[in-house]
Amino acid sequence: MRFSELIGKEIINIYDGTRMGHMMASDLIIDPQTGMIVALVVPARGWSVLGGRQNLTIPWEAVKKVGLEVLVVDLDQNQVMAYRQSY
């Protein structure tokens, strides 16, 4: 699959049906030694209670399916909180 084919796909969490964002605005983290995708970085859609924006880093292992219009991930609430990062 080409990166251009991922652009525009919506990211959905199969665990609870949450819409997590779109690939169009997301970044990929690639391991420079292996060339493999390590994670997706989904930009925050709002502001956190602490006053900062938070990205969500989704490990590539959590990606379960790349469909025609969506990218399906499987993260429970604890994992979602653990993978949030401030910038």
PDB file with one MODEL, atoms N, CA, C and O in Angstrom:
MODEL        1
ATOM      1  N   MET A   1       0.843  -1.177   0.000  1.00  0.00           N
ATOM      2  CA  MET A   1       0.000   0.000   0.000  1.00  0.00           C
ATOM      3  C   MET A   1       0.888   1.238   0.000  1.00  0.00           C
ATOM      4  O   MET A   1       1.933   1.267   0.650  1.00  0.00           O
ATOM      5  N   ARG A   2       0.473   2.229  -0.714  1.00  0.00           N
ATOM      6  CA  ARG A   2       1.196   3.502  -0.785  1.00  0.00           C
ATOM      7  C   ARG A   2       0.675   4.457   0.288  1.00  0.00           C
ATOM      8  O   ARG A   2      -0.484   4.390   0.697  1.00  0.00           O
ATOM      9  N   PHE A   3       1.561   5.345   0.729  1.00  0.00           N
ATOM     10  CA  PHE A   3       1.160   6.339   1.720  1.00  0.00           C
ATOM     11  C   PHE A   3      -0.002   7.174   1.200  1.00  0.00           C
ATOM     12  O   PHE A   3      -0.915   7.512   1.953  1.00  0.00           O
ATOM     13  N   SER A   4       0.033   7.502  -0.076  1.00  0.00           N
ATOM     14  CA  SER A   4      -1.037   8.325  -0.659  1.00  0.00           C
ATOM     15  C   SER A   4      -2.402   7.651  -0.546  1.00  0.00           C
ATOM     16  O   SER A   4      -3.429   8.330  -0.553  1.00  0.00           O
ATOM     17  N   GLU A   5      -2.422   6.326  -0.444  1.00  0.00           N
ATOM     18  CA  GLU A   5      -3.687   5.597  -0.293  1.00  0.00           C
ATOM     19  C   GLU A   5      -4.231   5.700   1.134  1.00  0.00           C
ATOM     20  O   GLU A   5      -5.422   5.492   1.361  1.00  0.00           O
ATOM     21  N   LEU A   6      -3.363   6.019   2.089  1.00  0.00           N
ATOM     22  CA  LEU A   6      -3.798   6.182   3.482  1.00  0.00           C
ATOM     23  C   LEU A   6      -4.420   7.561   3.726  1.00  0.00           C
ATOM     24  O   LEU A   6      -5.281   7.719   4.591  1.00  0.00           O
ATOM     25  N   ILE A   7      -3.973   8.555   2.951  1.00  0.00           N
ATOM     26  CA  ILE A   7      -4.449   9.925   3.130  1.00  0.00           C
ATOM     27  C   ILE A   7      -5.965   9.979   2.970  1.00  0.00           C
ATOM     28  O   ILE A   7      -6.525   9.433   2.019  1.00  0.00           O
ATOM     29  N   GLY A   8      -6.611  10.641   3.909  1.00  0.00           N
ATOM     30  CA  GLY A   8      -8.061  10.805   3.841  1.00  0.00           C
ATOM     31  C   GLY A   8      -8.848   9.744   4.585  1.00  0.00           C
ATOM     32  O   GLY A   8     -10.043   9.915   4.823  1.00  0.00           O
ATOM     33  N   LYS A   9      -8.194   8.644   4.957  1.00  0.00           N
ATOM     34  CA  LYS A   9      -8.906   7.608   5.706  1.00  0.00           C
ATOM     35  C   LYS A   9      -9.148   8.085   7.136  1.00  0.00           C
ATOM     36  O   LYS A   9      -8.286   8.715   7.749  1.00  0.00           O
ATOM     37  N   GLU A  10     -10.312   7.778   7.647  1.00  0.00           N
ATOM     38  CA  GLU A  10     -10.637   8.109   9.033  1.00  0.00           C
ATOM     39  C   GLU A  10     -10.105   6.997   9.928  1.00  0.00           C
ATOM     40  O   GLU A  10     -10.141   5.825   9.555  1.00  0.00           O
ATOM     41  N   ILE A  11      -9.611   7.364  11.111  1.00  0.00           N
ATOM     42  CA  ILE A  11      -9.088   6.390  12.070  1.00  0.00           C
ATOM     43  C   ILE A  11     -10.174   6.120  13.101  1.00  0.00           C
ATOM     44  O   ILE A  11     -10.623   7.032  13.796  1.00  0.00           O
ATOM     45  N   ILE A  12     -10.596   4.852  13.197  1.00  0.00           N
ATOM     46  CA  ILE A  12     -11.670   4.438  14.103  1.00  0.00           C
ATOM     47  C   ILE A  12     -11.116   3.415  15.087  1.00  0.00           C
ATOM     48  O   ILE A  12     -10.411   2.484  14.698  1.00  0.00           O
ATOM     49  N   ASN A  13     -11.444   3.598  16.373  1.00  0.00           N
ATOM     50  CA  ASN A  13     -11.051   2.638  17.403  1.00  0.00           C
ATOM     51  C   ASN A  13     -12.151   1.581  17.520  1.00  0.00           C
ATOM     52  O   ASN A  13     -13.271   1.889  17.927  1.00  0.00           O
ATOM     53  N   ILE A  14     -11.829   0.346  17.164  1.00  0.00           N
ATOM     54  CA  ILE A  14     -12.811  -0.732  17.195  1.00  0.00           C
ATOM     55  C   ILE A  14     -13.234  -1.068  18.629  1.00  0.00           C
ATOM     56  O   ILE A  14     -14.306  -1.631  18.847  1.00  0.00           O
ATOM     57  N   TYR A  15     -12.390  -0.720  19.602  1.00  0.00           N
ATOM     58  CA  TYR A  15     -12.687  -1.030  21.007  1.00  0.00           C
ATOM     59  C   TYR A  15     -13.975  -0.357  21.466  1.00  0.00           C
ATOM     60  O   TYR A  15     -14.797  -0.974  22.143  1.00  0.00           O
ATOM     61  N   ASP A  16     -14.150   0.927  21.088  1.00  0.00           N
ATOM     62  CA  ASP A  16     -15.341   1.652  21.546  1.00  0.00           C
ATOM     63  C   ASP A  16     -16.007   2.492  20.451  1.00  0.00           C
ATOM     64  O   ASP A  16     -16.936   3.249  20.733  1.00  0.00           O
ATOM     65  N   GLY A  17     -15.544   2.365  19.217  1.00  0.00           N
ATOM     66  CA  GLY A  17     -16.153   3.090  18.106  1.00  0.00           C
ATOM     67  C   GLY A  17     -15.753   4.551  17.991  1.00  0.00           C
ATOM     68  O   GLY A  17     -16.322   5.282  17.181  1.00  0.00           O
ATOM     69  N   THR A  18     -14.792   4.987  18.783  1.00  0.00           N
ATOM     70  CA  THR A  18     -14.351   6.382  18.777  1.00  0.00           C
ATOM     71  C   THR A  18     -13.705   6.755  17.449  1.00  0.00           C
ATOM     72  O   THR A  18     -12.900   6.003  16.899  1.00  0.00           O
ATOM     73  N   ARG A  19     -14.072   7.927  16.945  1.00  0.00           N
ATOM     74  CA  ARG A  19     -13.393   8.499  15.787  1.00  0.00           C
ATOM     75  C   ARG A  19     -12.177   9.242  16.313  1.00  0.00           C
ATOM     76  O   ARG A  19     -12.310  10.215  17.056  1.00  0.00           O
ATOM     77  N   MET A  20     -10.995   8.787  15.927  1.00  0.00           N
ATOM     78  CA  MET A  20      -9.770   9.314  16.508  1.00  0.00           C
ATOM     79  C   MET A  20      -9.116  10.400  15.656  1.00  0.00           C
ATOM     80  O   MET A  20      -8.231  11.108  16.137  1.00  0.00           O
ATOM     81  N   GLY A  21      -9.526  10.540  14.434  1.00  0.00           N
ATOM     82  CA  GLY A  21      -8.943  11.545  13.554  1.00  0.00           C
ATOM     83  C   GLY A  21      -8.876  11.036  12.132  1.00  0.00           C
ATOM     84  O   GLY A  21      -9.504  10.036  11.784  1.00  0.00           O
ATOM     85  N   HIS A  22      -8.108  11.734  11.314  1.00  0.00           N
ATOM     86  CA  HIS A  22      -7.935  11.372   9.910  1.00  0.00           C
ATOM     87  C   HIS A  22      -6.453  11.228   9.595  1.00  0.00           C
ATOM     88  O   HIS A  22      -5.610  11.914  10.174  1.00  0.00           O
ATOM     89  N   MET A  23      -6.156  10.341   8.686  1.00  0.00           N
ATOM     90  CA  MET A  23      -4.773  10.156   8.268  1.00  0.00           C
ATOM     91  C   MET A  23      -4.224  11.401   7.581  1.00  0.00           C
ATOM     92  O   MET A  23      -3.014  11.632   7.590  1.00  0.00           O
ATOM     93  N   MET A  24      -5.102  12.202   6.988  1.00  0.00           N
ATOM     94  CA  MET A  24      -4.663  13.396   6.271  1.00  0.00           C
ATOM     95  C   MET A  24      -3.834  14.311   7.173  1.00  0.00           C
ATOM     96  O   MET A  24      -2.873  14.929   6.715  1.00  0.00           O
ATOM     97  N   ALA A  25      -4.198  14.399   8.437  1.00  0.00           N
ATOM     98  CA  ALA A  25      -3.521  15.294   9.371  1.00  0.00           C
ATOM     99  C   ALA A  25      -2.485  14.566  10.226  1.00  0.00           C
ATOM    100  O   ALA A  25      -1.816  15.196  11.045  1.00  0.00           O
ATOM    101  N   SER A  26      -2.342  13.265  10.053  1.00  0.00           N
ATOM    102  CA  SER A  26      -1.475  12.458  10.913  1.00  0.00           C
ATOM    103  C   SER A  26      -0.072  12.326  10.339  1.00  0.00           C
ATOM    104  O   SER A  26       0.157  12.522   9.145  1.00  0.00           O
ATOM    105  N   ASP A  27       0.857  11.988  11.221  1.00  0.00           N
ATOM    106  CA  ASP A  27       2.235  11.703  10.831  1.00  0.00           C
ATOM    107  C   ASP A  27       2.523  10.231  11.065  1.00  0.00           C
ATOM    108  O   ASP A  27       1.852   9.571  11.859  1.00  0.00           O
ATOM    109  N   LEU A  28       3.526   9.725  10.367  1.00  0.00           N
ATOM    110  CA  LEU A  28       4.008   8.369  10.593  1.00  0.00           C
ATOM    111  C   LEU A  28       5.369   8.453  11.263  1.00  0.00           C
ATOM    112  O   LEU A  28       6.174   9.324  10.932  1.00  0.00           O
ATOM    113  N   ILE A  29       5.631   7.556  12.199  1.00  0.00           N
ATOM    114  CA  ILE A  29       6.972   7.411  12.764  1.00  0.00           C
ATOM    115  C   ILE A  29       7.557   6.163  12.121  1.00  0.00           C
ATOM    116  O   ILE A  29       6.981   5.078  12.208  1.00  0.00           O
ATOM    117  N   ILE A  30       8.701   6.326  11.477  1.00  0.00           N
ATOM    118  CA  ILE A  30       9.342   5.228  10.758  1.00  0.00           C
ATOM    119  C   ILE A  30      10.690   4.940  11.394  1.00  0.00           C
ATOM    120  O   ILE A  30      11.467   5.857  11.663  1.00  0.00           O
ATOM    121  N   ASP A  31      10.966   3.664  11.634  1.00  0.00           N
ATOM    122  CA  ASP A  31      12.256   3.245  12.176  1.00  0.00           C
ATOM    123  C   ASP A  31      13.293   3.419  11.063  1.00  0.00           C
ATOM    124  O   ASP A  31      13.189   2.767  10.024  1.00  0.00           O
ATOM    125  N   PRO A  32      14.290   4.284  11.261  1.00  0.00           N
ATOM    126  CA  PRO A  32      15.257   4.549  10.196  1.00  0.00           C
ATOM    127  C   PRO A  32      16.138   3.344   9.861  1.00  0.00           C
ATOM    128  O   PRO A  32      16.676   3.260   8.757  1.00  0.00           O
ATOM    129  N   GLN A  33      16.285   2.424  10.796  1.00  0.00           N
ATOM    130  CA  GLN A  33      17.138   1.265  10.541  1.00  0.00           C
ATOM    131  C   GLN A  33      16.421   0.175   9.758  1.00  0.00           C
ATOM    132  O   GLN A  33      17.033  -0.515   8.942  1.00  0.00           O
ATOM    133  N   THR A  34      15.111   0.017  10.008  1.00  0.00           N
ATOM    134  CA  THR A  34      14.371  -1.049   9.325  1.00  0.00           C
ATOM    135  C   THR A  34      13.485  -0.527   8.202  1.00  0.00           C
ATOM    136  O   THR A  34      13.097  -1.282   7.310  1.00  0.00           O
ATOM    137  N   GLY A  35      13.161   0.771   8.246  1.00  0.00           N
ATOM    138  CA  GLY A  35      12.251   1.334   7.264  1.00  0.00           C
ATOM    139  C   GLY A  35      10.796   0.983   7.525  1.00  0.00           C
ATOM    140  O   GLY A  35       9.932   1.286   6.702  1.00  0.00           O
ATOM    141  N   MET A  36      10.513   0.351   8.655  1.00  0.00           N
ATOM    142  CA  MET A  36       9.158  -0.077   9.005  1.00  0.00           C
ATOM    143  C   MET A  36       8.429   1.033   9.762  1.00  0.00           C
ATOM    144  O   MET A  36       9.039   1.820  10.486  1.00  0.00           O
ATOM    145  N   ILE A  37       7.105   1.074   9.576  1.00  0.00           N
ATOM    146  CA  ILE A  37       6.280   2.025  10.322  1.00  0.00           C
ATOM    147  C   ILE A  37       6.207   1.562  11.770  1.00  0.00           C
ATOM    148  O   ILE A  37       5.896   0.400  12.036  1.00  0.00           O
ATOM    149  N   VAL A  38       6.489   2.459  12.706  1.00  0.00           N
ATOM    150  CA  VAL A  38       6.450   2.159  14.134  1.00  0.00           C
ATOM    151  C   VAL A  38       5.138   2.634  14.744  1.00  0.00           C
ATOM    152  O   VAL A  38       4.553   1.945  15.579  1.00  0.00           O
ATOM    153  N   ALA A  39       4.672   3.818  14.326  1.00  0.00           N
ATOM    154  CA  ALA A  39       3.475   4.386  14.946  1.00  0.00           C
ATOM    155  C   ALA A  39       2.868   5.464  14.059  1.00  0.00           C
ATOM    156  O   ALA A  39       3.498   5.972  13.132  1.00  0.00           O
ATOM    157  N   LEU A  40       1.617   5.793  14.379  1.00  0.00           N
ATOM    158  CA  LEU A  40       0.914   6.932  13.792  1.00  0.00           C
ATOM    159  C   LEU A  40       0.825   8.003  14.860  1.00  0.00           C
ATOM    160  O   LEU A  40       0.607   7.682  16.028  1.00  0.00           O
ATOM    161  N   VAL A  41       0.986   9.255  14.498  1.00  0.00           N
ATOM    162  CA  VAL A  41       0.798  10.357  15.435  1.00  0.00           C
ATOM    163  C   VAL A  41      -0.406  11.154  14.945  1.00  0.00           C
ATOM    164  O   VAL A  41      -0.360  11.810  13.904  1.00  0.00           O
ATOM    165  N   VAL A  42      -1.488  11.077  15.725  1.00  0.00           N
ATOM    166  CA  VAL A  42      -2.739  11.749  15.377  1.00  0.00           C
ATOM    167  C   VAL A  42      -2.789  13.057  16.154  1.00  0.00           C
ATOM    168  O   VAL A  42      -2.731  13.041  17.384  1.00  0.00           O
ATOM    169  N   PRO A  43      -2.895  14.197  15.459  1.00  0.00           N
ATOM    170  CA  PRO A  43      -2.923  15.476  16.167  1.00  0.00           C
ATOM    171  C   PRO A  43      -4.180  15.643  17.008  1.00  0.00           C
ATOM    172  O   PRO A  43      -5.241  15.102  16.698  1.00  0.00           O
ATOM    173  N   ALA A  44      -4.028  16.398  18.068  1.00  0.00           N
ATOM    174  CA  ALA A  44      -5.147  16.680  18.978  1.00  0.00           C
ATOM    175  C   ALA A  44      -6.224  17.466  18.255  1.00  0.00           C
ATOM    176  O   ALA A  44      -5.943  18.244  17.344  1.00  0.00           O
ATOM    177  N   ARG A  45      -7.470  17.246  18.682  1.00  0.00           N
ATOM    178  CA  ARG A  45      -8.588  17.986  18.097  1.00  0.00           C
ATOM    179  C   ARG A  45      -9.021  19.141  18.982  1.00  0.00           C
ATOM    180  O   ARG A  45      -9.834  19.966  18.566  1.00  0.00           O
ATOM    181  N   GLY A  46      -8.495  19.213  20.185  1.00  0.00           N
ATOM    182  CA  GLY A  46      -8.904  20.275  21.102  1.00  0.00           C
ATOM    183  C   GLY A  46      -7.831  20.512  22.132  1.00  0.00           C
ATOM    184  O   GLY A  46      -6.668  20.163  21.934  1.00  0.00           O
ATOM    185  N   TRP A  47      -8.230  21.103  23.222  1.00  0.00           N
ATOM    186  CA  TRP A  47      -7.303  21.415  24.308  1.00  0.00           C
ATOM    187  C   TRP A  47      -7.613  20.531  25.495  1.00  0.00           C
ATOM    188  O   TRP A  47      -8.777  20.247  25.779  1.00  0.00           O
ATOM    189  N   SER A  48      -6.570  20.093  26.194  1.00  0.00           N
ATOM    190  CA  SER A  48      -6.768  19.267  27.384  1.00  0.00           C
ATOM    191  C   SER A  48      -7.110  20.149  28.581  1.00  0.00           C
ATOM    192  O   SER A  48      -7.028  21.375  28.503  1.00  0.00           O
ATOM    193  N   VAL A  49      -7.486  19.530  29.666  1.00  0.00           N
ATOM    194  CA  VAL A  49      -7.831  20.248  30.888  1.00  0.00           C
ATOM    195  C   VAL A  49      -6.617  21.000  31.433  1.00  0.00           C
ATOM    196  O   VAL A  49      -6.757  22.029  32.093  1.00  0.00           O
ATOM    197  N   LEU A  50      -5.445  20.480  31.152  1.00  0.00           N
ATOM    198  CA  LEU A  50      -4.225  21.104  31.653  1.00  0.00           C
ATOM    199  C   LEU A  50      -3.782  22.280  30.783  1.00  0.00           C
ATOM    200  O   LEU A  50      -2.767  22.915  31.068  1.00  0.00           O
ATOM    201  N   GLY A  51      -4.536  22.570  29.730  1.00  0.00           N
ATOM    202  CA  GLY A  51      -4.237  23.740  28.921  1.00  0.00           C
ATOM    203  C   GLY A  51      -3.363  23.491  27.712  1.00  0.00           C
ATOM    204  O   GLY A  51      -3.078  24.430  26.968  1.00  0.00           O
ATOM    205  N   GLY A  52      -2.929  22.268  27.486  1.00  0.00           N
ATOM    206  CA  GLY A  52      -2.092  21.995  26.324  1.00  0.00           C
ATOM    207  C   GLY A  52      -2.760  21.052  25.350  1.00  0.00           C
ATOM    208  O   GLY A  52      -3.643  20.274  25.710  1.00  0.00           O
ATOM    209  N   ARG A  53      -2.323  21.138  24.122  1.00  0.00           N
ATOM    210  CA  ARG A  53      -2.824  20.195  23.130  1.00  0.00           C
ATOM    211  C   ARG A  53      -2.086  18.876  23.303  1.00  0.00           C
ATOM    212  O   ARG A  53      -0.915  18.854  23.680  1.00  0.00           O
ATOM    213  N   GLN A  54      -2.775  17.787  23.026  1.00  0.00           N
ATOM    214  CA  GLN A  54      -2.135  16.482  23.173  1.00  0.00           C
ATOM    215  C   GLN A  54      -2.327  15.660  21.910  1.00  0.00           C
ATOM    216  O   GLN A  54      -3.441  15.524  21.403  1.00  0.00           O
ATOM    217  N   ASN A  55      -1.226  15.116  21.412  1.00  0.00           N
ATOM    218  CA  ASN A  55      -1.280  14.190  20.292  1.00  0.00           C
ATOM    219  C   ASN A  55      -1.559  12.798  20.824  1.00  0.00           C
ATOM    220  O   ASN A  55      -1.406  12.538  22.017  1.00  0.00           O
ATOM    221  N   LEU A  56      -1.965  11.913  19.943  1.00  0.00           N
ATOM    222  CA  LEU A  56      -2.138  10.511  20.293  1.00  0.00           C
ATOM    223  C   LEU A  56      -1.206   9.714  19.402  1.00  0.00           C
ATOM    224  O   LEU A  56      -1.318   9.767  18.177  1.00  0.00           O
ATOM    225  N   THR A  57      -0.287   8.975  20.006  1.00  0.00           N
ATOM    226  CA  THR A  57       0.621   8.116  19.260  1.00  0.00           C
ATOM    227  C   THR A  57       0.056   6.705  19.301  1.00  0.00           C
ATOM    228  O   THR A  57      -0.097   6.120  20.373  1.00  0.00           O
ATOM    229  N   ILE A  58      -0.252   6.166  18.136  1.00  0.00           N
ATOM    230  CA  ILE A  58      -0.848   4.837  18.033  1.00  0.00           C
ATOM    231  C   ILE A  58       0.205   3.877  17.496  1.00  0.00           C
ATOM    232  O   ILE A  58       0.664   4.043  16.366  1.00  0.00           O
ATOM    233  N   PRO A  59       0.602   2.868  18.289  1.00  0.00           N
ATOM    234  CA  PRO A  59       1.576   1.890  17.794  1.00  0.00           C
ATOM    235  C   PRO A  59       1.028   1.187  16.545  1.00  0.00           C
ATOM    236  O   PRO A  59      -0.161   0.873  16.479  1.00  0.00           O
ATOM    237  N   TRP A  60       1.885   0.945  15.571  1.00  0.00           N
ATOM    238  CA  TRP A  60       1.440   0.316  14.333  1.00  0.00           C
ATOM    239  C   TRP A  60       0.823  -1.061  14.602  1.00  0.00           C
ATOM    240  O   TRP A  60      -0.043  -1.507  13.850  1.00  0.00           O
ATOM    241  N   GLU A  61       1.263  -1.736  15.669  1.00  0.00           N
ATOM    242  CA  GLU A  61       0.704  -3.046  16.023  1.00  0.00           C
ATOM    243  C   GLU A  61      -0.780  -2.951  16.366  1.00  0.00           C
ATOM    244  O   GLU A  61      -1.499  -3.947  16.278  1.00  0.00           O
ATOM    245  N   ALA A  62      -1.247  -1.762  16.757  1.00  0.00           N
ATOM    246  CA  ALA A  62      -2.656  -1.575  17.112  1.00  0.00           C
ATOM    247  C   ALA A  62      -3.544  -1.416  15.875  1.00  0.00           C
ATOM    248  O   ALA A  62      -4.769  -1.480  15.978  1.00  0.00           O
ATOM    249  N   VAL A  63      -2.927  -1.209  14.708  1.00  0.00           N
ATOM    250  CA  VAL A  63      -3.698  -1.100  13.463  1.00  0.00           C
ATOM    251  C   VAL A  63      -4.137  -2.504  13.067  1.00  0.00           C
ATOM    252  O   VAL A  63      -3.307  -3.379  12.822  1.00  0.00           O
ATOM    253  N   LYS A  64      -5.449  -2.707  13.007  1.00  0.00           N
ATOM    254  CA  LYS A  64      -5.989  -4.039  12.732  1.00  0.00           C
ATOM    255  C   LYS A  64      -6.457  -4.215  11.300  1.00  0.00           C
ATOM    256  O   LYS A  64      -6.451  -5.330  10.779  1.00  0.00           O
ATOM    257  N   LYS A  65      -6.862  -3.129  10.657  1.00  0.00           N
ATOM    258  CA  LYS A  65      -7.405  -3.244   9.295  1.00  0.00           C
ATOM    259  C   LYS A  65      -7.310  -1.899   8.592  1.00  0.00           C
ATOM    260  O   LYS A  65      -7.596  -0.855   9.179  1.00  0.00           O
ATOM    261  N   VAL A  66      -6.908  -1.937   7.340  1.00  0.00           N
ATOM    262  CA  VAL A  66      -6.936  -0.754   6.498  1.00  0.00           C
ATOM    263  C   VAL A  66      -8.013  -1.021   5.450  1.00  0.00           C
ATOM    264  O   VAL A  66      -7.826  -1.824   4.536  1.00  0.00           O
ATOM    265  N   GLY A  67      -9.141  -0.332   5.602  1.00  0.00           N
ATOM    266  CA  GLY A  67     -10.262  -0.516   4.691  1.00  0.00           C
ATOM    267  C   GLY A  67     -10.271   0.536   3.598  1.00  0.00           C
ATOM    268  O   GLY A  67      -9.336   1.327   3.468  1.00  0.00           O
ATOM    269  N   LEU A  68     -11.341   0.533   2.816  1.00  0.00           N
ATOM    270  CA  LEU A  68     -11.456   1.498   1.719  1.00  0.00           C
ATOM    271  C   LEU A  68     -11.540   2.931   2.212  1.00  0.00           C
ATOM    272  O   LEU A  68     -10.985   3.837   1.590  1.00  0.00           O
ATOM    273  N   GLU A  69     -12.240   3.147   3.340  1.00  0.00           N
ATOM    274  CA  GLU A  69     -12.440   4.510   3.844  1.00  0.00           C
ATOM    275  C   GLU A  69     -11.940   4.723   5.263  1.00  0.00           C
ATOM    276  O   GLU A  69     -11.821   5.863   5.710  1.00  0.00           O
ATOM    277  N   VAL A  70     -11.645   3.639   5.979  1.00  0.00           N
ATOM    278  CA  VAL A  70     -11.222   3.774   7.377  1.00  0.00           C
ATOM    279  C   VAL A  70      -9.990   2.933   7.671  1.00  0.00           C
ATOM    280  O   VAL A  70      -9.690   1.955   6.987  1.00  0.00           O
ATOM    281  N   LEU A  71      -9.294   3.354   8.712  1.00  0.00           N
ATOM    282  CA  LEU A  71      -8.189   2.608   9.279  1.00  0.00           C
ATOM    283  C   LEU A  71      -8.660   2.210  10.675  1.00  0.00           C
ATOM    284  O   LEU A  71      -8.940   3.079  11.500  1.00  0.00           O
ATOM    285  N   VAL A  72      -8.749   0.915  10.948  1.00  0.00           N
ATOM    286  CA  VAL A  72      -9.299   0.429  12.211  1.00  0.00           C
ATOM    287  C   VAL A  72      -8.160   0.090  13.168  1.00  0.00           C
ATOM    288  O   VAL A  72      -7.253  -0.668  12.826  1.00  0.00           O
ATOM    289  N   VAL A  73      -8.219   0.668  14.382  1.00  0.00           N
ATOM    290  CA  VAL A  73      -7.238   0.374  15.424  1.00  0.00           C
ATOM    291  C   VAL A  73      -7.959  -0.232  16.624  1.00  0.00           C
ATOM    292  O   VAL A  73      -9.177  -0.105  16.752  1.00  0.00           O
ATOM    293  N   ASP A  74      -7.210  -0.884  17.492  1.00  0.00           N
ATOM    294  CA  ASP A  74      -7.788  -1.493  18.690  1.00  0.00           C
ATOM    295  C   ASP A  74      -6.989  -1.042  19.908  1.00  0.00           C
ATOM    296  O   ASP A  74      -5.920  -1.578  20.199  1.00  0.00           O
ATOM    297  N   LEU A  75      -7.528  -0.041  20.620  1.00  0.00           N
ATOM    298  CA  LEU A  75      -6.899   0.487  21.836  1.00  0.00           C
ATOM    299  C   LEU A  75      -7.963   0.630  22.912  1.00  0.00           C
ATOM    300  O   LEU A  75      -9.005   1.239  22.671  1.00  0.00           O
ATOM    301  N   ASP A  76      -7.713   0.070  24.115  1.00  0.00           N
ATOM    302  CA  ASP A  76      -8.664   0.310  25.200  1.00  0.00           C
ATOM    303  C   ASP A  76      -8.365   1.674  25.825  1.00  0.00           C
ATOM    304  O   ASP A  76      -7.355   2.298  25.498  1.00  0.00           O
ATOM    305  N   GLN A  77      -9.230   2.134  26.714  1.00  0.00           N
ATOM    306  CA  GLN A  77      -9.106   3.488  27.273  1.00  0.00           C
ATOM    307  C   GLN A  77      -7.770   3.698  27.979  1.00  0.00           C
ATOM    308  O   GLN A  77      -7.190   4.780  27.893  1.00  0.00           O
ATOM    309  N   ASN A  78      -7.274   2.673  28.676  1.00  0.00           N
ATOM    310  CA  ASN A  78      -5.981   2.801  29.360  1.00  0.00           C
ATOM    311  C   ASN A  78      -4.853   3.008  28.354  1.00  0.00           C
ATOM    312  O   ASN A  78      -3.942   3.801  28.589  1.00  0.00           O
ATOM    313  N   GLN A  79      -4.919   2.294  27.237  1.00  0.00           N
ATOM    314  CA  GLN A  79      -3.894   2.459  26.211  1.00  0.00           C
ATOM    315  C   GLN A  79      -3.979   3.840  25.577  1.00  0.00           C
ATOM    316  O   GLN A  79      -2.950   4.458  25.303  1.00  0.00           O
ATOM    317  N   VAL A  80      -5.182   4.329  25.341  1.00  0.00           N
ATOM    318  CA  VAL A  80      -5.345   5.665  24.761  1.00  0.00           C
ATOM    319  C   VAL A  80      -4.702   6.704  25.672  1.00  0.00           C
ATOM    320  O   VAL A  80      -3.984   7.583  25.195  1.00  0.00           O
ATOM    321  N   MET A  81      -4.947   6.616  26.964  1.00  0.00           N
ATOM    322  CA  MET A  81      -4.368   7.578  27.912  1.00  0.00           C
ATOM    323  C   MET A  81      -2.846   7.446  27.955  1.00  0.00           C
ATOM    324  O   MET A  81      -2.141   8.451  28.045  1.00  0.00           O
ATOM    325  N   ALA A  82      -2.336   6.218  27.892  1.00  0.00           N
ATOM    326  CA  ALA A  82      -0.893   5.995  27.962  1.00  0.00           C
ATOM    327  C   ALA A  82      -0.170   6.530  26.731  1.00  0.00           C
ATOM    328  O   ALA A  82       0.981   6.958  26.826  1.00  0.00           O
ATOM    329  N   TYR A  83      -0.825   6.509  25.593  1.00  0.00           N
ATOM    330  CA  TYR A  83      -0.183   6.929  24.354  1.00  0.00           C
ATOM    331  C   TYR A  83      -0.352   8.406  24.052  1.00  0.00           C
ATOM    332  O   TYR A  83       0.152   8.882  23.035  1.00  0.00           O
ATOM    333  N   ARG A  84      -1.058   9.156  24.920  1.00  0.00           N
ATOM    334  CA  ARG A  84      -1.195  10.608  24.725  1.00  0.00           C
ATOM    335  C   ARG A  84       0.133  11.277  25.086  1.00  0.00           C
ATOM    336  O   ARG A  84       0.824  10.846  26.008  1.00  0.00           O
ATOM    337  N   GLN A  85       0.470  12.302  24.372  1.00  0.00           N
ATOM    338  CA  GLN A  85       1.693  13.051  24.683  1.00  0.00           C
ATOM    339  C   GLN A  85       1.451  14.531  24.462  1.00  0.00           C
ATOM    340  O   GLN A  85       0.730  14.918  23.542  1.00  0.00           O
ATOM    341  N   SER A  86       2.047  15.349  25.294  1.00  0.00           N
ATOM    342  CA  SER A  86       1.916  16.799  25.154  1.00  0.00           C
ATOM    343  C   SER A  86       3.004  17.332  24.241  1.00  0.00           C
ATOM    344  O   SER A  86       4.064  16.725  24.091  1.00  0.00           O
ATOM    345  N   TYR A  87       2.728  18.465  23.642  1.00  0.00           N
ATOM    346  CA  TYR A  87       3.769  19.167  22.880  1.00  0.00           C
ATOM    347  C   TYR A  87       3.619  20.652  23.060  1.00  0.00           C
ATOM    348  O   TYR A  87       4.398  21.423  22.500  1.00  0.00           O
TER     349      TYR A  87
ENDMDL
END
